[in-house]
Amino acid sequence: MTAMVVGAAAFVAFVGLSLHFGLPIIAAGFLGLAAFVLLNLSPKFSLCVFLCAICFLPYWWGVDVFGYVPAAALVALMVLPGSFVRALRNGNYAVVSVLALSAFVALLVLLGVTLPGHGFILLAQWVPAFFVGFALTQQAGYAFVRDAVAVIFCLVAVFAIGEYFAGWNPYSGTAPLTEQYLKIGTLQNRGGITRSEWSFAHSIALANSLALAIPMVLTSRFRPAIQAIATALIFVAISTTFSRSGLITAGLALALTLWASHGKVSSRTRTTVAMGVVVTAAIALPWVEGVYNAASEETARSANHRLRLLELVPYLEGFGTARGYHEKAGVFEWFGVISIDNAFLRLAVNFGWVLGALFLLSAAWIVFRAVNRKGSPAEIALASVVPALLTVALITQFGILVWFYMGVAAAAVRIAKPRTDESELESVDDPTLVGQKGTN
């Protein structure tokens, strides 16, 4: 009876508001409200929708609300209220650090020493992804997160391979007049060959996003043969991007996972995956090397550009935007540089070298934990991508994904701590036990 009354009231409200404001506006509002309710009913459903938004909706599909919000960030913002409350209740040092960072960046914007657009990206895109990763990992279970990442990014790998051999990107040409598409919608080429980008709008972003999934695949609950096939598919997909940083990240992710997950990944899995990767590398590397040789001049220019960036380090400020940095209509210029291909330097340019150095030290700590076999699969993924972050900024969905992994890694540390609450032990999967279940 109550449901009927609520439904009737909602219908009357919908009709009345539609007559006053117009059907399209009210329909969009009601759909948004329904999506908000659905996304906050089931953590597992929310997680899958968030990951699918990252992997299957391009960066230029979004809305302008005080700044640009891509689809993946919009989903994160819809899940944020519940995630934020849970993060505050079950937080750790990482949650406190992110909260302090958010407040500090907001202060820099208010003081006028940092551009509002830079602060908006961090506060509206990256920070919500962190809280989503942190809260949903605790709610859905670490095992489910790893399995979901493994399945969804295996699909991305298949589609990226299909994109390369079909010579067709399904997102190319969509929303051609939007500002975001005009900036990043052009497909990239290397050695006369179009590189796979899928929905990530950049081959390097796709390659490193795929590589991040390797530790999750190898510690998932799927059989060793499935893990080996999925890993091989990811390596092949990265090869179609012709991204050197992506291949390095993938190699490090595989090596660190097999090294750091001692006792959590079975010898059968190790052997099967190693054989699969060796066969894949034997087939793919000569082909990739041929493309690089054909584009030797292009790769040399890319290397020289990154060296040029290091020459501009003295122009960084301690806090706030770097000296000489100018931006207009989303297009920037910094002493002749129009692309800052370094995540740590980009953060330093935006917010000051102090914050850039703090992020670099945090990355070094994660690498230390991974090498010392203390890191969770999410930490291993982040450690693997650190060298790539020295050659690429947190562009498109890749930035959102990295912050999501940061949240997952923080949750893993929180979960791994000894607990005395029996109900908490039953509701959340322990990473070590999950890793052992994945070896069956």
C-alpha positions in Angstrom: 0.0 0.0 0.0 2.8 2.4 0.9 4.6 1.6 -2.4 1.4 2.4 -4.3 1.0 5.8 -2.5 4.7 6.7 -3.1 4.4 5.7 -6.7 1.2 7.7 -7.2 2.8 10.8 -5.6 5.9 10.5 -7.7 3.7 10.2 -10.9 1.7 13.3 -10.0 4.9 15.2 -9.2 6.4 14.1 -12.5 3.3 15.3 -14.5 3.0 18.5 -12.6 6.6 19.5 -12.9 6.7 18.5 -16.5 3.9 20.9 -17.3 5.7 23.7 -15.6 9.4 23.1 -16.5 9.0 20.9 -19.6 9.2 17.2 -20.1 12.9 16.8 -21.1 14.2 18.7 -18.0 12.1 16.9 -15.5 12.6 13.5 -17.2 16.4 14.0 -16.9 16.0 15.0 -13.3 13.9 12.0 -12.4 16.3 9.7 -14.2 19.2 11.2 -12.3 17.4 10.7 -9.0 16.6 7.1 -9.9 20.2 6.5 -10.8 21.3 8.1 -7.5 19.1 5.8 -5.5 20.1 2.7 -7.5 23.8 3.4 -7.2 23.5 3.7 -3.4 21.5 0.5 -2.9 24.2 -2.0 -3.8 27.9 -1.5 -3.4 28.7 -4.2 -5.9 26.4 -2.7 -8.5 27.9 0.8 -7.8 31.4 -0.6 -8.3 30.6 -2.2 -11.6 28.8 0.9 -12.9 31.7 3.0 -11.9 34.3 0.8 -13.6 32.1 0.5 -16.7 31.8 4.3 -16.9 35.6 4.5 -16.8 36.1 1.8 -19.4 33.2 2.2 -21.8 32.3 5.9 -21.7 34.8 8.3 -23.3 36.1 11.3 -21.4 34.2 13.8 -23.7 30.9 12.3 -22.6 30.2 14.5 -19.6 28.5 17.6 -18.2 29.7 21.1 -17.3 28.8 21.9 -13.7 31.1 24.8 -12.5 33.7 22.8 -14.5 33.9 19.7 -16.7 32.7 16.4 -15.1 33.2 13.3 -17.3 30.8 10.4 -17.0 33.1 8.3 -14.7 33.5 11.3 -12.3 29.7 11.9 -12.4 29.1 8.3 -11.3 31.7 8.8 -8.5 29.9 12.0 -7.3 26.6 10.2 -7.2 28.1 7.4 -5.0 30.1 9.9 -3.0 27.7 10.8 -0.1 27.5 7.3 1.2 31.1 6.6 0.4 32.3 9.7 2.1 30.4 8.9 5.3 31.7 5.4 5.4 35.2 6.6 4.8 35.0 9.0 7.7 33.7 6.2 10.0 36.2 3.6 9.0 39.0 5.8 7.8 42.8 5.5 8.2 45.8 7.8 7.6 45.2 7.8 3.9 41.6 9.2 4.3 42.9 11.9 6.7 45.7 12.8 4.2 43.2 13.1 1.3 40.9 15.2 3.3 43.7 17.5 4.3 44.9 17.7 0.7 41.4 18.6 -0.5 41.1 21.3 2.1 44.5 22.7 1.2 43.8 22.7 -2.5 40.5 24.5 -1.9 42.4 27.1 0.2 44.9 27.6 -2.6 42.1 28.2 -5.0 40.3 30.6 -2.6 43.6 32.5 -2.1 43.9 32.9 -5.9 47.4 31.2 -6.2 46.0 28.1 -8.0 43.7 28.2 -11.0 40.1 27.1 -10.2 40.1 24.6 -13.0 43.0 22.7 -11.6 41.4 22.6 -8.2 38.1 21.5 -9.7 39.7 18.5 -11.5 41.3 17.3 -8.2 38.2 17.9 -6.0 35.5 16.8 -8.5 37.2 14.0 -10.4 40.1 12.5 -8.5 39.1 12.8 -4.8 35.6 11.3 -5.2 37.2 8.3 -7.1 39.5 7.8 -4.0 36.5 7.7 -1.6 34.6 5.4 -4.0 37.5 3.0 -4.1 38.0 3.1 -0.3 34.4 2.7 0.7 33.2 0.2 -1.9 36.1 -2.0 -1.4 35.1 -2.4 2.3 31.5 -2.8 1.4 31.7 -5.1 -1.6 34.8 -7.0 -0.5 38.3 -6.9 -1.7 37.9 -10.2 -3.6 34.9 -8.9 -5.6 36.8 -5.7 -6.5 39.7 -7.8 -7.9 37.3 -10.0 -9.8 35.3 -7.1 -11.2 38.5 -5.3 -12.4 39.8 -8.5 -13.9 36.6 -9.1 -15.9 36.0 -5.6 -17.1 39.5 -4.9 -18.1 39.8 -8.2 -19.9 36.8 -7.0 -21.9 38.6 -3.7 -22.6 41.6 -5.7 -23.8 39.5 -7.7 -26.2 37.8 -4.5 -27.6 41.2 -2.7 -27.9 42.6 -5.6 -29.9 39.4 -5.6 -32.0 39.7 -1.9 -32.6 43.3 -2.3 -33.9 42.6 -5.1 -36.3 39.2 -3.6 -37.5 40.8 -0.2 -37.9 37.8 1.5 -36.3 37.3 3.3 -33.0 33.5 3.3 -32.1 33.9 6.6 -30.1 35.7 8.5 -32.8 33.5 11.2 -34.2 31.1 11.3 -31.3 30.4 14.7 -29.8 32.7 16.3 -32.4 31.9 19.9 -31.5 32.5 19.7 -27.7 35.6 21.3 -26.2 36.9 18.1 -24.8 36.6 16.2 -28.1 38.3 19.0 -30.0 41.2 18.7 -27.5 41.7 15.0 -27.3 39.4 13.3 -29.9 42.0 12.9 -32.7 43.3 9.3 -32.9 47.1 9.0 -32.5 49.5 7.4 -35.0 52.9 5.9 -34.6 55.0 4.8 -37.6 52.0 5.3 -39.9 49.8 2.9 -37.8 46.8 4.1 -35.8 47.2 3.2 -32.1 44.4 1.7 -30.0 42.7 4.1 -27.7 39.3 2.6 -27.0 37.3 5.0 -24.8 40.4 6.5 -23.0 41.1 9.1 -25.7 44.8 8.5 -25.5 46.9 5.4 -26.2 49.1 5.9 -23.2 46.2 6.2 -20.9 44.7 3.0 -22.3 47.9 1.1 -22.1 48.7 2.0 -18.4 45.1 1.5 -17.4 45.2 -2.0 -18.8 48.6 -2.6 -17.1 47.1 -1.6 -13.7 44.7 -4.5 -13.9 47.4 -7.2 -14.1 48.0 -7.6 -10.3 44.2 -7.8 -9.8 43.9 -10.5 -12.5 46.7 -12.6 -11.0 45.2 -12.4 -7.5 41.6 -12.9 -8.6 39.6 -16.0 -7.9 39.6 -17.3 -11.4 41.5 -20.5 -12.4 45.2 -20.2 -13.4 44.4 -20.9 -17.1 41.9 -18.0 -17.1 44.3 -15.7 -15.4 47.0 -16.6 -17.9 44.7 -16.0 -20.9 43.5 -12.7 -19.4 47.1 -11.5 -18.8 48.1 -12.5 -22.3 45.2 -10.6 -23.7 46.1 -7.5 -21.7 49.7 -7.7 -23.0 48.5 -8.0 -26.6 46.1 -5.1 -26.1 48.9 -2.9 -24.7 51.0 -3.8 -27.7 48.3 -2.4 -30.0 48.8 1.0 -28.3 52.5 1.0 -29.1 53.1 2.7 -25.7 56.5 2.1 -24.2 55.4 3.2 -20.8 52.4 0.8 -21.0 54.7 -2.1 -21.8 57.1 -1.2 -19.0 54.2 -0.9 -16.5 52.8 -4.2 -17.6 56.2 -5.9 -17.2 56.7 -4.4 -13.8 53.1 -5.3 -12.7 53.7 -8.9 -13.7 57.1 -9.2 -12.1 56.1 -7.4 -8.9 52.9 -9.4 -8.5 54.8 -12.8 -8.8 57.4 -11.5 -6.5 55.3 -9.7 -3.9 52.4 -12.1 -3.8 54.5 -15.0 -2.5 52.2 -17.5 -0.9 49.1 -15.8 -2.4 49.7 -16.9 -6.1 50.1 -20.6 -6.6 53.1 -22.1 -8.4 50.7 -23.4 -11.0 49.5 -19.9 -11.7 53.1 -18.6 -11.8 54.1 -21.2 -14.4 51.0 -20.9 -16.5 51.1 -17.1 -16.6 54.9 -17.0 -17.3 54.5 -19.4 -20.2 51.6 -17.4 -21.6 53.5 -14.1 -21.4 56.7 -15.6 -22.9 54.7 -16.9 -25.9 52.8 -13.6 -26.3 56.1 -11.6 -26.1 57.8 -13.8 -28.6 55.0 -13.0 -31.1 54.2 -9.4 -30.3 57.6 -7.8 -29.6 59.2 -8.1 -33.1 56.0 -6.6 -34.5 56.1 -3.7 -31.9 59.8 -3.2 -32.4 59.2 -2.8 -36.2 56.7 0.0 -35.6 59.1 1.8 -33.1 61.9 1.6 -35.7 59.6 3.2 -38.3 58.8 6.0 -35.8 62.4 6.5 -34.5 62.3 10.3 -35.2 59.0 10.6 -33.4 60.2 8.7 -30.3 63.3 10.9 -30.2 61.3 14.1 -30.2 59.2 12.7 -27.4 62.3 11.9 -25.3 63.7 15.4 -26.0 60.4 17.0 -24.9 60.5 15.2 -21.6 64.1 16.3 -21.0 63.0 19.9 -21.8 60.4 19.7 -19.0 63.2 19.0 -16.4 64.8 22.3 -17.4 61.7 24.2 -16.3 61.7 22.8 -12.7 63.4 26.0 -11.3 60.2 27.9 -12.3 58.0 26.0 -9.9 56.6 27.8 -6.8 56.5 26.3 -3.4 52.7 26.6 -3.4 50.4 27.5 -6.2 50.7 27.7 -10.0 54.3 27.8 -11.5 55.8 31.0 -12.8 55.3 31.6 -16.5 52.3 29.3 -16.7 49.4 30.7 -18.7 46.0 29.1 -19.6 43.2 30.3 -21.7 40.0 28.3 -22.7 41.6 25.1 -21.4 44.8 25.5 -23.5 48.0 26.2 -21.6 51.5 27.4 -22.4 54.5 27.3 -20.1 57.7 28.8 -21.6 56.8 27.3 -25.0 55.8 23.9 -23.5 52.2 22.9 -24.4 52.2 19.4 -22.9 53.5 18.4 -19.5 54.0 14.6 -19.7 54.9 14.0 -16.1 52.2 13.4 -13.4 54.4 14.6 -10.5 55.6 17.7 -12.4 52.1 18.5 -13.5 50.9 18.4 -9.9 53.8 20.6 -9.0 53.0 23.1 -11.8 49.3 23.2 -10.7 49.7 23.3 -6.9 53.4 23.9 -6.0 56.5 21.8 -5.7 55.7 20.9 -2.1 52.6 18.9 -3.1 54.4 17.5 -6.1 57.3 16.3 -3.8 54.8 14.8 -1.3 53.1 12.8 -4.1 56.6 11.6 -5.2 57.5 10.5 -1.7 54.2 8.7 -1.3 54.9 6.9 -4.6 58.3 5.9 -3.3 56.8 4.5 -0.2 54.3 2.4 -2.2 57.2 1.0 -4.3 59.1 0.2 -1.1 56.1 -1.7 0.3 55.6 -3.6 -3.0 59.3 -4.6 -3.3 59.3 -5.8 0.4 56.2 -8.0 -0.2 54.0 -5.9 2.1 51.8 -4.3 -0.6 48.4 -5.4 -1.6 47.6 -6.0 -5.3 46.3 -2.4 -5.6 49.6 -1.1 -4.1 51.5 -3.4 -6.5 49.6 -1.9 -9.4 50.3 1.6 -8.2 54.0 0.8 -7.7 54.2 -0.6 -11.2 52.8 2.5 -12.8 55.2 5.0 -11.0 57.8 5.0 -13.8 55.1 5.7 -16.3 53.9 8.6 -14.2 57.2 10.2 -15.0 56.3 10.2 -18.7 52.6 10.9 -18.6 50.2 13.1 -16.7 46.9 11.9 -15.1 45.0 12.4 -18.3 41.4 11.4 -19.1 40.0 8.4 -17.2 43.5 7.2 -16.3 43.7 9.9 -13.6 40.4 8.9 -12.1 41.4 5.2 -12.2 44.7 5.9 -10.4 42.9 7.6 -7.6 40.4 4.8 -7.4 43.3 2.4 -7.0 44.7 4.6 -4.2 41.3 4.3 -2.4 41.4 0.5 -2.9 44.9 0.3 -1.6 44.0 2.4 1.5 41.1 0.1 2.1 43.3 -3.0 1.8 45.6 -1.6 4.5 42.5 -0.9 6.7 41.2 -4.4 6.1 44.5 -6.1 6.8 44.7 -4.7 10.3 43.9 -7.1 13.1 40.3 -6.8 14.3 38.4 -8.0 17.3 35.0 -7.3 15.9 33.7 -10.6 14.7 30.9 -9.1 12.5 33.5 -6.9 10.7 35.6 -10.0 10.0 32.6 -11.7 8.4 31.6 -8.7 6.3 34.9 -8.0 4.7 37.3 -10.3 2.9 40.9 -10.5 4.2 43.4 -9.9 1.3 45.6 -12.8 2.4 42.8 -15.3 2.5 41.4 -14.0 -0.7 44.8 -14.5 -2.4 44.8 -18.1 -1.2 41.3 -18.8 -2.4 42.4 -17.5 -5.8 45.0 -20.3 -6.1 42.4 -23.2 -6.1 
